[in-house]
Amino acid sequence: MRGEVLYYGLNALSSNLIMADRKRLKNPNGLILGTPGSGKSFAAKREIANAFLMTKDDIAVIDPENEYSALVQRLGGQVIDISPTSDQFINPMDLTLNYSEDDNPLTLKSDFILSLMELIVGGKAGLEPIEKTVIDRCVHMVYRDYLQDPRPEKMPVLGDLHALLCQQPEAEAQRLATALEIYVTGSLNVFNHRTNVKINSRIVCYIIKNLGKQLKKFGMQVVQDQVWGRVSENREAHKSTRLYVDEMHLLLREEQTAAYTVEIWKRFRKWGGIPTGITQNVKDLLSSREIENIFENSDFIYMLNQAGGDRQILARQLNISPHQLSYVTNSNAGEGLLFFGNVIIPFVDHFPKDTELYRLLTTRPEDLAEQEAHE
């Protein structure tokens, strides 16, 4: 375990190195919070690089803006581009038999498909009770053949679920089938294919930038579920899996989607997973009724500069003193507070700019423009 401590900057008071191992926390789940330009994605990428070099953990990144692919490629990892024009497909219906700790692997999978259908159907009210019942019934039916003979060619796709919905007698089933149609035979059918991506690297970046606004949340949810399948498999091998979710607030805006994300957040720890959510929208993050569960199940929070309203919300949520709050008030990039279990440490992380690693980590426009000028 001593070989898995990672670097998180310098103590702003003593200038000592901050070295820590999230696996030693009661709950290693984490959040990286900060305003645009405060260094969120830089901090995430620095931890990713350190974890890749210092541990044997698998690493997955959900990348909504294509900010992580250069680092992942440089580390010899896989970059999977999910878009309407890509030939790389991920099947949201994928199910591994060790998908859940319950005897019935369909329990959690049904919750996942409910969360997807909520995104598809839309509306503030979410899914009606009858709609949830119909979906759950069809989920159990659609996996029947596969569970009796679990071969890859028998894995269902969204089109199979759509066909079953069309066969149900309820009017609500027809409404659901009509809403799903565009994802099956229409212009958004990118997720109506069997998975053709074989993960053969320790570190994988899933780019969902080109999915467009309508599909981005859908894509984030699908990838999160795919990574859960990897966590399930790695558990058997006693191997940890780190997941980084950028723009995490997008997953917490719909009730069912938030509920599924929180459920995954809780289960990750027990199954050797270490998820990290990255966001600038603290108000959106905290507007979800489920978010308190995220905070309660995260003993690692890397807090960078915060906007005024967000500072007050976080101060109440995390019991931050006015003095401690000063470290995330008009602070420079790479400066803030580290919450590690019961310890709060002010930090600075001024990374040397004349290195190849800095060029891979930075997303500052001036740095990127300078790099392009030299190329």
N, C-alpha and C positions, 0 to 999 in steps of 0.2 A: 504493500500500500504506500510505502514511503516514496516509491518511484512514480506515483501518480499525482503528486502535488503540481498544480499549475500556477503560472504567474498572473497576477491581477493588478499590477501597478506598484507604486510606492506609497507607503503611508504618508499622508500629507503633513502629519505632525512630527514623525520621527525620521522620515525618509528611508525607513527599513523596507525591504522587499516584502510584498504581500504574496505569500505562497499558500495555496489552500487546495484541499481535495474535497470536491462536492460529495463524493461517495461516502464520506464520513459523517455527513449531516443526517439527521433523523429523516429528512426528506430532501433529496438533492434537486428536486424540480426548481426551475429558476425563471426570473423575468429580467429583461434588460429594458429600462425605461429612459426616455429622454426626448428632448425637442429635436427637430431637424437640424443637422449639423453638429449635434453634441457628441457624436462618436458611437452611436448604437451599433451600426453594422460593423464598424471597425472593431469594437470590443468583442462582438460575436465572432468575427473572423479570426481575431487573435486567439480566442479560446479554442476555436475549431482547429487552428494550426497546432496549438500546443497539445491539445488532446490527441490529435493524429500522431504526433511525434512521441508523446510521453506515455500513451496508453495503448492498449490493443482493442479499444472500443470501436464498434461500428458507428458511423456518423451519417445522418441524413439531414438535408437542408431543404425546406420549402421556401422557394425563392420567387416572390411575386414580381420583382423588378430586375432580375438577372444581375444581381450585385455580387454573387458568390461563385459564379462559374469559373472565373479565371483562377481563383485560389484552388478550387477543387481539381481543375485540370492540371495545375502545376504540381499538386500532390499525387497525381496519377490516378485520380478518381474518375467516376462516371458522371456525365452531365446528361440528364434526360429532359428533352424539350417537349412539353405537352402543349400542343396547339392544334387548331383545325387543319393546318397544312403539314403537320408532322406525320412521320410514319412510325412513331413510337407510341404505343398504346398501353394504357393501364385500365384494367377491368374493375370497376367499382364493386362488382359482384363477387370478386375473388374471396374464397373462404378456405382457411387452413383448419385442419381438424383440431389443432390445439389453440384455436383463435380465442377461446374464452376459458377461464378457470372453472366454469360450470360444466356439468356433464353434457349439456346441450350447447354446442358452439353457435347455435342460431340466436341465442339470447342477445348477445352484444351486437351481432350482425344485423338483427332486426332493428335495434336502436339506431344503428348507423344508416340503414336504408330509410328509416323514418326521418332522420335528419336531412338526408338528401331530398326526399320528397317534399319536405317543408320548404327547402330552397326552391324547388321546381314549382310548387303550387303558389308560393309567395303569399302576400297579405299579412296584415298585422295580427290577425287572429290565429294564424298558424293552421295546423291540421285539426279537423273536427274529430271527435271520438269515433264516429262511424268510419271515417277515412282511415284512422289509425288501425282500427280492427281489420278493415279490408286489406290494408297493406301487410299487416302481420300475418294474416291468413295466406296471402299470396306468396310471401317470403318463405313460409314453411313448405308450401307446395312446390315452389320453383327449385328448391334444393333437394327434393325427395330423391330423384334419380341419381344425383351426384353423391349424396350421402350413402346410398346403397352400393355404389360402384365409383369411388372417388378417383376417376381418371381425368387428366387435364381437358380432354375433348368434351367431357360432360359438364364442365363448369358453365353455369348459366351466364347470360349477358343481360343488359337492360331490356333488350328486345323480348326476351323470354318473360320477364316480369310484366312488360307491357301487354303481351299476348294474354297472360292470365288475368290481368285487370279487365281486359276487354270481355272476358268470359263471365265475369261476376255479375250477379243480377241487380246489385244496388246501383242507383243513379250516381251515388258518390264515386263508385268504381269507374264509371264512364268519364266522370269529370277528371279523375286522377289520370286515367289512360290518355285523355286528350291533352292534359298538361305535359305528360311524359313524351308524347309523340314527337315533338321537335328534337328531343334528345335521342330518339331511336331511328327515325327515318328522315328527320328534318336537317336543318343547317347546323345544329349543335350536336351531331351524332358522334363526336370525337370519342365519347366514352362508351359507345356501343360496340366494342371490340374486345376480344380476348387479349389478355396481357401478352405482349411479345417482347417485353424487356426483361432480360436476365441480369439480375444484380450480381456482378462478379468482383465488386470492389468494396473495400472497407468504407469508403466515403462516396456519397452520392448526392448530387444537387438536382432537384426537380425544378426546372424553370417553368413557371406558369404565366409569364408576362404576356404572352401573345394569345391567351385565352379570351381576352376582352372582359369588360366589366361584368357581363351577365354570367360568364362561366368561371370567373376567378375564384369566387368563394366555393363554388362547386368543386373546382379543381383542388383547392386547398384541403377540403374535407376528404376527397378521394385519396390524395397523397398521404394525409395523416392516417387514414385507415390502412393504406398499403404498408406504411412504416410500422403500424401496430402488428401487422402480420409478421414483419421481420423481428420485432421485439419478441413475439411468441416463439419463433424459431430459435432465436438466440438464447432465450431462457433455458431451452433444453441443453445448450452448450455452455451454460453458465457464463455468458458473455454479455457485457453491457451495450446498450444502444443509446446514442445521444441524438436527439431530434431538436433542430432549430427551426422555429416557425416565425418568419418575418411577417410584419403587418398582422399580428395575431388578433387584433381587435375585430378584423373582418369575420372571424369565426364566432364572435360572441354577440352579434347583433340580432340573430334570430334565436328564439328560445330553445327550440329543439337542437339546433346546431351547437349552441352554447352548452346545453346539457350533455351532449355527446362528447364535446371537447373536455368538459370538466370530468366526465367519467373516465376518459382516456388518461387525463392528468393524474387522477387518483390511482389508476391501475398501473401506470408506468413504473412507479417506485417498486411495487411488489414484484414486478416482472423484470427488473434490471434495466429499466429505461430511465433516461435522464433528459426530460424535455425542457426547452428554454423558449419562452415567448418573447418576441422583440416588438415593441410598439412605441409610437410617439403619442398616440391618442389615449391618454389616461382616462379622460372623461368617458370616452366610448367604452373603454375597458371596464370602468367601474359602473357604467350604466346598466350592465347586465346583472340580474339578480343572482346569477351563478358565480359572479366574479369573486365573491368572498371565499368561495371554495378554492379558487385558484390561489389566492393569497395565503389561505390557511394551509395549502398543500405545496407551498414554495418556501423553502428555507434559504434560498439564494436570490437576492435581488441586487442587481448592479444598476444603481440610479445615477444618471447623468443630469445635466442641466434640465430644469423643469419650468414650464410656464407658470405664471402666478396662480391661476385657478387650480391647476393640477397640484402645485406645491401644498396648498391648503388641504386638498382632498387626501393626498398621500400622508400629510402630517397627522391627520386624524386617524387614517387607516393603520399607520405603522408606528404611531406614538413617537414622532420625530420632534426633538426639542428645537426651539428657535435657533440656537447656535448650530446645531447639526444641519438645519435647513439652509443655513448660509452657504454650505458647500454645494448646493444644487440651485443657488440663486445667482443668475447672470454669470455662471461659471464657464470657463473655457472648455473647448472640446477635450475629452479625455480626463475630466475632473468630476468628482462626485462622491457618492457614499456607497459603500459596499455593505450589504446586510448578509451576514454569514451566520446562520443560526441565531443565537442571542447576542452576537457581537455586531456593532456598527463601526465601520472604519472609514474615515475620509481618505480618499486616494487621489493620486495624480498619475497619469500614464502618458508621458510625452515620448512617443516612440521615435527612434532615430529615423530621419527621412531619407538618408543616403543608403538605403538597403533595398534589396529586391523584395523582401517580405513586405516592407512598407508600401511599395508600389502595387503589390497584390491586395493589400488590405484597404487602402484608401478609397474613398468615394467622393472626396472633396473636388468640386469642379475645377478649381485652379490647379490641383495636382494632376488631374486627368488631362487637362489642356496642355500642361507642361510635358507630360509623357508623350502625347500625340505629336508635339512639336519636335521632340527628339527622335521620333521614329521615322 
